[in-house]
Amino acid sequence: MIGYIYRITIVKEDSSLNMYNYIGLHTNTNFNDNYFGSGKIIKDFRKKYGTKYFHKEILDYSNDIN
């Protein structure tokens, strides 16, 4: 299975989560699937504000995730 390690940074200056970082692993063959993480903080923030304050950075790819 292939996948990637990513970092989500929330950049919203008037929020207590400004510059909050979330590191995760996602397995999928489509790297442009708009996946932003499964953590509770990420889900709650996304529900309230959408993804316009999210900065997603792919840190590394792997062709063999077990």
Legacy VTK file of the C-alpha trace (Angstrom):
# vtk DataFile Version 3.0
C-alpha trace
ASCII
DATASET POLYDATA
POINTS 66 float
0.000 0.000 0.000
1.284 3.482 -0.753
0.840 6.605 1.302
2.344 9.758 2.672
3.231 11.536 5.894
1.790 15.031 6.042
1.623 18.077 8.267
-1.438 20.288 8.609
-0.848 23.762 10.029
-3.794 25.928 11.027
-3.084 29.571 10.218
-5.841 31.744 11.663
-4.447 34.687 13.614
-7.491 35.325 15.814
-7.760 31.676 16.870
-6.228 29.896 19.850
-5.180 27.241 17.314
-3.089 29.657 15.231
0.013 27.772 14.067
-1.332 24.460 15.441
0.452 21.527 13.744
-0.966 18.072 13.133
1.251 15.309 11.720
-0.408 12.258 10.227
-0.098 9.309 7.900
-2.541 8.742 5.067
-2.679 5.726 2.795
-4.292 6.142 -0.582
-3.399 6.048 -4.245
-4.869 9.511 -4.860
-2.667 12.152 -3.237
-5.064 14.965 -4.242
-8.047 13.642 -2.299
-8.376 16.689 0.012
-7.657 14.594 3.112
-6.909 16.839 6.104
-6.604 14.384 8.967
-8.791 12.482 11.358
-7.909 14.120 14.676
-10.739 15.622 16.732
-9.236 19.136 16.762
-8.809 19.067 12.981
-12.357 17.771 12.416
-13.935 20.322 14.775
-11.991 23.245 13.290
-12.782 22.108 9.735
-16.498 21.831 10.547
-16.513 25.391 11.914
-14.250 27.164 9.386
-13.756 24.869 6.405
-10.255 24.344 5.044
-9.301 27.884 4.040
-7.072 28.257 7.134
-5.319 24.909 6.614
-1.884 24.591 5.080
-1.106 21.017 4.030
2.459 19.921 3.414
3.431 16.409 2.330
6.596 15.517 4.221
7.383 12.130 2.707
5.988 9.437 0.410
6.225 5.687 0.796
5.499 2.879 -1.636
5.349 0.239 1.083
3.278 0.999 4.191
2.349 -2.036 6.259
LINES 1 67
66 0 1 2 3 4 5 6 7 8 9 10 11 12 13 14 15 16 17 18 19 20 21 22 23 24 25 26 27 28 29 30 31 32 33 34 35 36 37 38 39 40 41 42 43 44 45 46 47 48 49 50 51 52 53 54 55 56 57 58 59 60 61 62 63 64 65
